[in-house]
Amino acid sequence: MICRFVRSMTAAVFCILFLSSSFAQSNSSRQPSNSDQTEKKPFKILTNGKKITVQSTRNIKTFLAWTSSGNRIIEQQELNTPSYSFDTPTKEKVLFLRIELDNGKIFTEKVGVQ
């Protein structure tokens, strides 16, 4: 009785494995789609010591910066300028930036400072 149960479970497992492998796609034949390609960011982040400058090809609508511990240090609304600079008022080495452009796209970046 137990032997019959083990054989039927083994057969079921092999059938499931065979069916799942037959529907899988190989990696070599996969062509990259448009969603797989990352688009170029329309801004540059320049750091010089504790001074951070964001230069964009479009106007920056809102800007937000916070530390790696989660403390918000800069929040600017309605900037409408292609460039924004600030000095970091903290001693932390890592900052996170959230940049919203005038076309509505939002970008986040991790930046290291000295």
N, C-alpha and C positions, 0 to 999 in steps of 0.2 A: 504494500500500500504506500509506504513512504518512498520507496524506489520509483514508483509510478509518478508520484507527485514531483519528485526531484527532476525526473526526465521531462515532464511537461513544462515545468518552470524553466529549465535549461533551454528547451526548444523555443519557448516564448521569448526569452531574453535574446537568443540568437536571431530570431525573426525581427525583433525590434531593432537590434543593432544593424542588421542587414538593410532594413528599410530606411533607417536614418542615414546610413552611409551612402545609399544609392541616390538620395535626394540632395546630398551635399554638393557644393560647387567647389571646383578646384581653384586654388589661389593663382595659378599661373595664367589662366585664361581670363582673369578679371581685368577689365579695363577701368581706369579711374573715371569716375563720373564728375560732373560739375560740383556736386555737393561735397566730394572728397577734397577738392582743391580749396586751399585757404586763400582768401583774397588779401591783397596787400593793404596794410593799414595806412590810412591817410594822414598819419601824424608821426612825429619823431619825438622821443623823450631824451633830453640831454641833461646829464648830471655833472656838476662841478662842485665837489665837496658836499656841502649841505644845500646848495642851490639847485633846484630842479626847474627846467624849462620844457614846456610842451609846445612844439611848433606843428601846426596843422595846415593842410591845404584847404580846409573848410573852416568856417567859424565854429568856435567852441561855444556851446550853449550853456552847459553846466559842468562843473568840475568838483570832484570830491576826492579827498585824500585821507587815508587812515593808516594807523600803525598796525604791525603784525599782532599786537595784543588787542586790537579792536577799538582803540581810541581814535575818534574823528578829530583831525587837526585842521583841515581846510574844507570849507564848503562855499562855493561861489555859484550863484544863480544868475541867469541872464547876462553872461559875459559878452557874447557876440563879438569875439575877437579871434583872430587866427593864432595868437600866441599868448601863453600865460606862464609867468614865472613866480616862484615863491621860495623862501628859505624855510627849511624844516626846523620847527621849534622843539624837536625832541632828539634824544640821543639814540633812538632805536636805529638799527641798520637796515631794516626792511620796511618799505611803505607800499601800500596798494593805492592805485589811482583809478578812478572811474571818470571817464570822459564821455560826454554826450555831445554829439555834433549837431549842427543846425538841421541836418536831414533826418534826425531822429535816431541814428545809429548810436549804440552805446558800446564802449570798449572798456575793458578792465586790464590793468597791467600791474605786474609786480616789479618794483624798482628797488635796487640796493643803493644805499647812500653811505658816505664815509663819516 
